[in-house]
């Protein structure tokens, strides 16, 4: 496998609108993203406008760094809520179930595996 490099200056140019987040049950969270796949996962940049949606039984593990915006992620099993803002790191393990609620357009850099 070779290195994967996405220049920060290219993020906005590479972002592809993907419409309203699937499963959204609050607001109309328009999502944009860019990603590169590799042998066992993907890496990319993802952005969502305000809104909320459940996540049921994640198919993979995600590690992300919030680069801008704000929101809350709530873990269904533990009931814990995590306030997200720029600079925060979040790890969502495979099979995780919970909820995203974005209050201010949120951008993250992510790796899934």
PyMOL commands that set and color helices and strands:
alter all, ss='L'
color gray80, all
select helices_A, chain A and resi 8-14
alter helices_A, ss='H'
color red, helices_A
select strands_A, chain A and resi 16-20+24-27+30-38+41-48+51-55+62-75+81-85+89-92+98-112
alter strands_A, ss='S'
color yellow, strands_A
deselect
rebuild
show_as cartoon
